[in-house]
């Protein structure tokens, strides 16, 4: 039966999830090359439903791209959760397979996995494959090309000439540098917004602190009985304010003191 690319990738991800030694660093077989090679071959066989000529090495790069895109989205979610004023401000992932790969979040810290480059230094196979700078420049994935939820393809389509044209190294290096610069610019703007918001909140808190201290000083100077009554009235006013009962015409009606 003919299967769509999305269906094939769902099958691959579900199988990959069961192969914990491929993605869980705490698994005792995580560095077992024989088991990892066998597992990747099995996953590659599933992908051959889409491309019968695909090699295990090429498939591993596709899977790496998948993980890179997921962890980048995870980083955006966590970053927005730390700064969001409400749930509406939390970043919503655009990848259709984001939830399918949620099992990776417990074993991969985005800030470590995506710090500067898209290489998984902790992955024993990918580290070996991409440890050569020239090899990495030819095969590295640009930061801004992960497909969104509107696309059925979960991965970046590799260029047909990416592995044969060595002269692409310089343009790719420039692209990586430009993406790093853009990311630093965005992070700088985010820091500036956070700084402004913090300053406004601090100024607001200082305003109430000054008023509170002023009231406290005045209460100390009152007769003890009058001070108790004043505190009671202030508490009543705050109570009614919380219920939204106060208006500009609100006053305190005092009964004349009995002689």
Secondary structure, 3 states (H helix, E strand, C coil): CCCCHHHHHHHHHHHHHHCHHHCCCCCCCCCCHHHHHHHHHHHHHHHCCCCCCCCHHHHHHHHHHHHHHHHHHHHHHHHHHHHCCCHHHCCCCCCCCCHHHHHHCCCCCHHHHCCCCCCCCCCHHHHHHHCCHHHHHHHCCCCCCCCCCCCCCCCCCCCCCCCCCHHHHHHHHHHHHHHHHHHHHHHHHHHHHHHHHHHHHHHHHHHHHHHHHHHHHHHHCCCHHHHHHHHHHHHHHHHHHHCCCCCCCCCCCCCCCCC
